[in-house]
Amino acid sequence: MSSFDEIVAAMDTAMVVVTVADGDERDGCLVGFHSQCSIEPPRYVVWLSRANRTFEMASRATHLAVHPLAADDHPLAAHFGGETGDEVDKLAGVEWSPGPGGVPLLAGVAHIAGEIVERLDTDADHVGFVLAPVSASGSAPSAVLRLSAADDIDPGHDAEERR
């Protein structure tokens, strides 16, 4: 393991589910690359894998929602991270309601929904989607699901598949 990998692993990022809507299509995925990126105006960025169907939809969508996961949300993380929207409807059997721009808001999970105001394409395997928050609801979990607790989830797509 390189020094870079060791340092990043030690940070043990919080995991979130990002949801998207594009017309009548909806999807979501498990994301570990995300952060507040501005205080004024408030902005949040999520980085989506080019290999993911959620990325394809987000490239056309107007809004995304970010749902922070609690430490005991591993089954939800496995559902959104271990399946691919190319093969299954990840929102079937999951309770949700439409939010801004039609984006699915997961029931019982806090969210930040935002308008996509910029896309950051760095020619890497992930693209950043900068969000201007338009709604937020629920309470942040007191203990979040960390990458180290979700590293047993086999991704629906490898990062390089569609690149």
Beta strands, then each sheet from edge to edge (+ up, - down):
strand 1: 16-22
strand 2: 25-31
strand 3: 34-38
strand 4: 43-49
strand 5: 63-68
strand 6: 96-98
strand 7: 104-106
strand 8: 111-121
strand 9: 126-137
sheet 1: 2+ 1- 5+ 8- 9+ 4- 3+
sheet 2: 6+ 7-
end
